[in-house]
Amino acid sequence: MRKNYKFTIVYDGSRYFGWEHQPDQELTIQGKLESVLSAMTGAEVEVIGAGRTDAGVHAKGMVANAHMDTELEPEGILEYMNRYLPDDICVREVREASDRFHSRYNALGKTYCYTCYVGALKPVFNRKYVYVTDRVPDVKRMQQAAEYLMGTHDFASFCSNPRMKKSTVRKVDSIRIVQKESYLNMTFHGTGFLQHMVRILSGTLLEVGYGKRTPESMPELIEAKNRSMAGFTAPARGLCLMKVDYE
């Protein structure tokens, strides 16, 4: 009997070309999951993700779902997937879901964390998961700027897709910026994010921290609705999808 299954997935995105299928790239997270589930069921399986993380972006709490016919219980599916998936992808949980559950359309919010390394010495063991800065930014200035960015705004200035046809209005509930020893974490929670939005927000906040722009310039930047006005796109390796919210 065909059922809908919900998966919670962890992955190191370093060697992948993002979550979604690419026409000229075989190495994607979605592709690996579909390959294993198709082998398990003996039929083609489509895996739907809660979002489309970019190439090089990591996840600790990606959620996906797939409709498939298998005699295995959720525990058996979990065991099979983790046995045959590569070492940089792990399924944390498999559960039966309602037939109408859709990991993307039913998502109410997402939490992303962008991590910078601001220490003096090279982070040898964490280098694939942090953006190494060349100086220590002013966290207080960054926090002041973040206050202007929170709320419901048109985030066109923070979207890398100039051909975006859908609305670029999004709600960012919170931005927490905390430095602990050599690590600076920027944690974003919102109802949804545009292409590269979190990385552009992170780059812009870092520029505020470096004194290249003021916290008070954020409203004007939002109003401009012009990508060229915002800061640089922070490297993918520092970004991790932490959690997806559902009812």
Disulfide bonds with the S-S distance in Angstrom:
none
